[in-house]
Amino acid sequence: MSLVSGTLRVLLGLVVHLDLLAIAGIAAGAALHRTGRQRAGLRLVIGSWIAIALVHLTPSGRWMMTALENRFPRRGEFPSVLPEDVAGLVLLGGGFSISDSRDRGEPVYNPSGPRFFEGLALARRYPRARVVFTGNADEAALARRVFAEHGIEASRIVLEDQSINTLDNARKTLERVGPREGEKWALVTSALHVPRSVGLFRGAGWEVIPCPVNHLTSGRYDLKSWLSPLGGTSGLAWRVAVHEWAGLAYHYLAGDSPELFPGP
């Protein structure tokens, strides 16, 4: 990793955790005030409280999530959302809680888990399509088990188990699958993750059909949307949304994605 890309990662990470950074800013402002730099300390405290209010007292996080989820609308009523001649489905990992699954000896899902089951619904709806799961080795082992439990034929399944992030998902799945020219492949992942994923698949040289699932917002920009945000806190909604927006910016600047905000 270059110094520039490493620095960019750190800066974007600070934005993701803006409210936590603001708490540190309040403490630093108080320290400045005690050392006689009252004006600088006051400015830092006020700015920090504004940042906390932005994260926790506004619908900004939910609205950023909504913009991501609305970028690629579904092409019809689920699960009839793909061409009948779709050659395959690429299901992105990230839906399993690995440590909890290991402790229990069975698959345990995290908040992204529903996208895996919506992928299973698509696999049943399009029985001629190959089913590719891409993730790390632990995820792939769990996916194999769930596919078998839900009656997906082993002959249809391809497991790519060397990926640790979405960039790997795109590049390593393309190398593993080797889609033929003219084949139609669908990318199945959470709706808010679709723009970043599509950009990375396009950057890898694979034009996939985006299939957004596992929506987390209503799709509306209303003022009451922050009253029942993801996980019950606006702070979590902010971190989830900014993580995706920061990823879009990072991969565009790094040259991994040809577009800053990929669209249809």
GIPE-V858595 format. One record per helix or strand of 2 or more residues. SS is the DSSP state (H for helix, E for strand). FROM is the first residue (numbers start at 0). TO is the last residue. If there is no record, write none. Layout:
ss: <SS;SS>
from: <FROM;FROM>
to: <TO;TO>
This chain:
ss: <H;H;H;H;E;H;H;E;H;H;E;H;E;H;E;H;H>
from: <2;17;37;59;87;97;113;129;136;153;156;165;184;190;208;229;233>
to: <15;33;55;68;91;103;124;133;148;155;159;176;189;203;212;231;252>
